[in-house]
Structure formats: C-alpha cells, structure tokens
Amino acid sequence: MNWPGLGNPAKRKGTIRYLIITAVIAISVGTASIFIQQWLNLDNPLRVCVNDIESNYRVSATLELYVDKQKIEIPANIGNNENCRHSLYTLTNDGVIHAEWKGEYPFEIGHFLWTWTTYHENGFPMRDMDESKSKVFVDGKESGAYIREPLVDGAHYRAEFFTKNYDEASERDFLPPQ
C-alpha cells in the first residue's frame, strides 16, 4: 500500500522531514510546558510538599462523608506518603482533615476531595456525583457554597453525595417490610 506522499522518493524525503520537524516541535513544546507549569506551581499549596516548609497556618476539621446514604470511611494518609506531605492530609481514618501552609490560605472541602483524588490510589469519584442532589453541612447547617465551603479550624462537616445513577425509587418502595 502506498501512503500519501511516500510513493515518490522526492516526496517521501519531504514528508519524512516534515514529520521529524513536527515531532521535534511537539516534544519541545511539551517539555517547555512541563517546566513552565512546575515553575508556576512552586508556591501553590495544593501542589507542593510541605515537608520542608515552616507552616505558620494550621487548620484541623472533621468530615463525615456519605455517598448514596452509605457512610464512607475517609482513609488514613490521604495527601501523605513516604516522600511528600501535601498541605491537605489525613493521618488516621477518623475523618480529621489537617491543612497547613506558610500563611493563611482559603482551603476548601473541594480542595481536600481533589487532593484525595489526585494523590491517593483510590481517590474520591467526584465526577460520578450529581451536584444538584448533593449537599454539604457545616456544624449542622446546610452550606450554600457546597464543596467550595472554606475549612474552618474545629468545624464539623457532613458531605452527602449522590451518584448520577442513584435510584431514589428504592426509598419509596411499596413492598412490605422484610
């Protein structure tokens, strides 16, 4: 089979040269992009390790998490591994979230869920949740900010998420009790 531009030896040479130049440009742009993103995120508390940073701002709060009315255990060591401790992390599986940074930073519940998804093997499946049905409560009162609710030291959060395929009809069954 003759591929377009490769049948004629003169065209073949031009096509191969074009492909090599395109590959070199793509690799250069990709590499430059990686270095630029790392440089821009040097001071982003959600991306860097806080192992060697003197943290003057610390917050601890508790989070209860429910998905489709089932309580979900928040695992230990979210945002924490042998090489790096991120600014949002857990130490145990009791639902206590710790946040720390050089100075005051507006950490949110959503930042913790993002950290869980990004830096933990079995992350929280936020994309599978129906935001129109899900709610976040702070100290017993519903939050209007949803996952953008700021983390406040000592506060208790309760997040109730419903998956997009959650069947509410099972709650209103007319079958006799078992």
C-alpha positions in Angstrom: 0.0 0.0 0.0 1.3 3.4 -0.9 0.8 6.0 1.8 0.1 9.6 0.5 3.4 11.5 0.0 5.6 8.3 0.2 5.3 6.9 -3.3 7.7 9.3 -5.0 11.2 9.3 -3.5 11.4 13.1 -3.6 8.0 13.5 -1.9 9.0 10.8 0.6 12.0 12.7 1.7 10.0 15.9 2.2 7.2 14.1 4.1 9.6 12.4 6.4 11.5 15.7 7.0 8.1 17.4 7.8 7.2 14.6 10.3 10.6 14.9 12.0 10.3 18.7 12.3 6.7 18.3 13.7 7.8 15.7 16.2 10.7 17.9 17.4 8.4 20.9 17.8 5.8 18.8 19.7 8.4 17.4 22.1 9.9 20.8 22.7 6.5 22.4 23.4 5.6 19.5 25.7 8.8 19.7 27.7 8.6 23.5 27.9 5.0 23.2 29.2 6.0 20.9 31.9 8.8 23.2 33.1 6.6 26.3 33.0 3.8 24.5 34.9 6.3 23.4 37.6 7.6 26.9 37.9 4.2 28.5 38.2 3.1 25.9 40.8 6.2 26.5 43.1 4.0 28.4 45.6 0.7 26.6 45.1 -0.2 25.0 48.4 -2.3 22.3 46.6 0.6 21.1 44.6 3.8 21.3 46.6 5.1 19.3 49.6 5.1 20.9 53.0 7.8 18.7 54.4 10.5 21.4 54.4 8.2 24.4 54.7 7.8 26.2 58.0 4.0 26.1 58.4 2.5 29.0 60.4 -1.1 28.4 59.4 -2.8 25.2 60.6 -6.4 24.0 60.5 -8.0 20.8 61.6 -11.6 19.9 60.9 -13.7 16.7 60.8 -15.5 15.4 57.8 -18.3 12.8 57.6 -18.8 11.5 54.1 -21.9 9.8 52.8 -22.4 8.5 49.2 -25.9 7.3 48.3 -26.8 7.4 52.1 -24.0 5.0 52.9 -21.2 6.3 55.2 -17.8 6.2 53.5 -14.6 5.9 55.6 -12.1 8.5 54.8 -8.8 6.6 54.6 -5.6 7.4 56.5 -2.7 9.1 54.8 -4.5 11.0 52.1 -2.0 13.5 50.8 0.7 11.8 52.7 3.3 9.4 51.5 6.9 8.5 52.4 8.4 11.3 50.2 5.8 14.1 50.5 3.2 15.5 52.8 0.8 17.8 50.9 -0.8 20.8 52.6 -4.1 18.9 53.0 -3.8 15.5 54.5 -5.2 12.9 56.9 -3.2 10.9 59.5 -5.9 8.4 60.5 -9.2 7.1 59.2 -11.3 9.0 61.7 -12.3 11.8 59.3 -10.0 14.5 60.7 -8.6 16.7 57.9 -5.4 18.6 58.5 -4.3 21.7 56.5 -1.1 23.7 56.8 0.7 26.3 54.9 3.2 29.2 55.3 0.4 31.7 55.8 -3.3 31.9 55.8 -4.9 30.2 52.8 -8.6 29.7 51.9 -8.6 25.9 51.9 -12.0 24.3 50.9 -13.7 20.9 51.2 -13.3 20.6 47.5 -9.5 21.1 47.8 -9.4 18.1 50.1 -11.5 15.9 47.7 -9.2 17.0 44.9 -6.1 16.0 47.0 -7.7 12.7 47.7 -8.4 12.0 44.1 -5.0 13.3 42.8 -2.6 11.9 45.4 -4.3 8.8 46.7 -4.6 5.4 45.0 -8.4 5.1 45.4 -9.5 8.7 45.1 -12.9 10.1 45.6 -15.0 9.8 42.4 -16.3 13.4 42.3 -17.1 13.2 38.6 -19.7 10.4 39.4 -21.6 12.6 41.8 -24.8 14.5 41.0 -24.2 18.0 42.2 -27.9 19.0 42.1 -28.7 16.4 44.8 -25.5 16.6 46.9 -25.1 18.8 49.9 -22.5 19.9 52.4 -23.4 20.8 56.0 -21.2 22.8 58.4 -21.8 22.3 62.1 -25.3 21.0 61.2 -26.3 23.9 58.9 -26.5 23.4 55.1 -23.9 25.3 53.2 -24.8 27.3 50.2 -21.2 27.1 48.9 -21.3 23.2 48.5 -17.7 21.9 48.1 -16.4 25.5 48.0 -17.1 25.8 51.7 -14.0 27.0 53.5 -12.2 24.8 56.0 -12.5 26.4 59.5 -10.5 25.2 62.4 -12.6 22.9 64.7 -15.6 22.8 62.4 -17.5 19.6 61.6 -18.5 19.0 58.0 -21.0 16.4 56.7 -21.0 15.9 53.0 -23.9 14.0 51.4 -23.2 13.0 47.8 -25.5 11.1 45.4 -24.2 9.3 42.4 -25.6 10.2 39.0 -27.2 6.7 38.7 -28.6 6.6 42.3 -32.1 5.2 42.2 -34.4 7.2 44.6 -37.3 4.9 43.8 -35.8 2.3 46.2 -36.6 4.6 49.1 -40.3 4.8 48.2 -40.9 1.1 47.6 -44.4 -0.1 48.4 -43.2 -3.6 49.4 -43.9 -4.8 52.9 -41.0 -4.5 55.4 -38.7 -7.5 55.5 
